[in-house]
Amino acid sequence: MWYWMKLKGKVAIVTGAGAGIGKATALLFAREGAKVCVNAQSDSATATAQSIKTSGGAAIAVQGDVSKPETAEQIVTETVRAFRRIDILFNNAGIVIPGRIDNMALADWDRTFEVNVRGVFLMSKACLPELRKTKGVIIHNASAVVFKGVKERAAYTASKGAVFALTKAMAADYISDGIRVNCICPGTTDTPSLGKRIAQFDDPQKARDDFIARQPIGRFGTPEEIAEAVLYLATAEFCTGISLSVDGGMTI
């Protein structure tokens, strides 16, 4: 495949980049010429960074939980030390803990918001001084569920709704600094995380079929398809404060 090097000279941070959407985005950014800092809570980010380097790109890996201030600061410090700047932040790290309000533990509710919302806050806050210098861009990973209710996703939906609203607020706050802030809203995407959740059902095949049925297009999205949408938002200079649905018709 031919790449146009749309991100040549840029430096990007991708959180939750050990697998799925984050990994696909980190690899695509690198193919488009960016130097990439990849983060994951586990050591899986190391493999993503190695894949980039093996392909001739430049990458570093920083392991850590983005809900912790010290992790956010470490990611920024190590990125600037390695690559001297930050142009793009993709706040992708997130978790899904199924449940309704009546059957969800408080600890699960709090943990969902720690990663999905607090992590976005901390990473954005840590990156903003560098993004002001480069007039960079922040992309949040929200979800199609901010537009369409689905069962057993109370905390996840509420957290992604916060991310969606935060996108608008941040876009308004930082437009005068030349910083664009957008979010993607993916439909159900065929990631390892989804596979693990499906495997926990009594009838995994039925669960998989039910998840697929949510998309009128008749299939899951792929991480690579979502990554292409993130790349668009990273380069679409007339877009700020927008939500880009990539959901197979889920929100029709």
N, C-alpha and C positions, 0 to 999 in steps of 0.2 A: 504493500500500500504506500502511496506517495503522501508525504507530509509537507506542509507548507511552512513549517517552522514559525508558526504564528506567535510563539512565546520565546523566540530567540532573545537572549539577554535578560530574561525575566527569572526571578527566583520565587518559588511557590512553596507553601506549607500545606500539607494535606494530613488532617487528623483521621484516625480510624482507617489507616491505609494498609493494614495487614492483609485485608481480604475484601472481596465484594466491590462496592462502588468506590471506596477510597483507593483501593489498590489499582483498579482500572483507570481511575482519574490520574493517579500519580504516574502510571506508565504512559498514559496519553500525553500528559503535560511534558514529560521527558522527551517523548518522540517529537513533540512540537518545539523542542529547543530549550525548555526551562530546566534550571537546576532545582532539585526538589528535596525538601526535608520531609521525610515520611515518619509519621508517628503512629504508634499503636500501644495499647495497654500491655499487650504481651510482646514477646520478642519477634512476632511475625513481621514487624516493620523491617527487620534486618533483611529478610528474604526479598521484600519488595525493593529495597534500596540496592541489593545485590543484583537483582534482575535489571535494574536501570543501568548500573555500572557495567554489567556484562554486555549490554547492548550499546555501550559507548557513551552513555549519558553520565551526568553528575548527580550524586545523591548522598544524603546522610540519613541515618535512622536515629530517632530519639524515642526510647521507650518510656511510657509513663501515662498516668491517669490525668486526662485534661480537666477533671473536676478539682484538681489540686493546684493552687497558685504556683507552687514551686515547679510543677511540670510545665505550665504555660511559659513561665519565665525561662526555664531551661531550653525549651524548644526555640524560643526567639533568640536567646543568647548564642546557642550553637549554630543556628542558621546564619546569623550575622557574622559569626566568627568564620564560618566556612565559606560563605558566598557574598558577604559584605552588604547585603540589602534584602528587602522583602517587598515583593510586588503583588503577590496573590496569597490570600488565606482561604482555604476551603475547609470550613467547619463541618466536617462529615461525621466525626465520632458520635455514636448514639447507641442506645440500647432499647430493646423491646421487652417489657415484662407484661405478659397478658393479664387481663383482669378487668372486672367492673368495680365501681366504687364500693359495693357491698361486700365483695370477696377479696379485696386487695389489702395486703398488709401495709401499714404506714411506712415501714422501712423500704418496701418496694416502690411506693409512691415517691418517697424522698430520693431514693437512688436514681430513679428515672429523671427527676428534675436536676439532680446533681450533674449527671453526665450530659443530658440533652440540652439543658438551658444554662446552668452554671458554667459548664465547659465552654459553651459558645461565648458567654460573657468574658470569662477569663482569657481565652485565646484572643478574642478581639481586642480587649483592653491591652494585653501585652504587645500585640502587633501594631497598634495604632501609631505610636511614635515613628516607627519605620515606614508605615504606609503613608503617613503624611509627607515624608521625604520623597517618596516615589510616585505619589498620587495613584495609589494602588487600588485594589478591589478585594472585597470580601464576598464570598458566596457561602450561604448557609444551606445545609441540607434539611429541608422541612419534610413535608409528606403530603400525598394526596388526601390523607385523612383530615387535613385542616379544612377541606371543602366538603367531605362526605363522611358521615358517621359510619363506623364499622363496629361490630360486636367485639367485646372483650379487649378493648384498647383504650380504656379510660385515661390512664396516666400518660401513655404514649401520645394520644391525641391532644391532651391538654398541653403537654410539653412542646409538641410540634406547633401547636397554635401559638404558644408564646414565641417560638422562633420566627414564625411567620409575621407576627405583629412587631417583633423586635427589628426585623428587616426594614419595615417602613420607618420606624423611629430612627434607626441608625442612618438610613439613607438621607433623612431630613437633617440629622445632626452633622453629618460629615460631608455633605455636598459642597460646602464652601471650602473644604480642604482638598477638593478634587478627588475624594475617595468615593467610589461607587459601592453600594451594598445591595445584593440581590439574593434570592433564594430559589432553589429548585424544589419541586414538589413531585417526587417520583410515585408511580404506582407500585404494585407488588413486583419486586425485582428478585431474580433467581440468584440469590447469594448463599454462601455457606451458613450464614446466620438463619436465613429462612429455612434452609434444609434441616437444621437442628431443631427448630421449633416444630416443623411438620412431623419429624420423627417421633416427637413426644405424644402425638395423638394416638388414640386406640386404633384408628384406621388411617394410617398415613396417606394411603392412596386417595381416599375420599377427601381428606383434608387438603391434599394438593389440588384435587379437582375443584374443590370449593374456592380455594385461593385464586386459581386461574379464572374461575367464573366471574370474579369481580371485575375483570378487564374485558369489556366487550370485544376487544381485538382478538381474544381467544388464546392468549398466552401470557407468560411472565415477560417483563422487560429483562434485558441483560445489563450487567454492570457497565459494559462498554457503551450501550445506548445512553445510559444516564451520564456517563463521563463526557460524551459528546455535548450534552446539554450544559454541563459545567464549563467546558471549554468555551462554548458560545458566550456564556455570561462573563467569562474572564476576559473576553475580547470585544464584547458589544459595548462600545464606548458611549452610546446614546441611551443606555439602559441603566437606571438605578431605581431601587425601591420596587422592583418587579418580582413576581413569582412566576416561574416557568413550569407549567405542568407537563410532565413526561410520564403519562399514566395509562397508555393503552385504551383511552376512552373511559377510564374508571369514573371520572367526574362529569360525564355527559349528562 
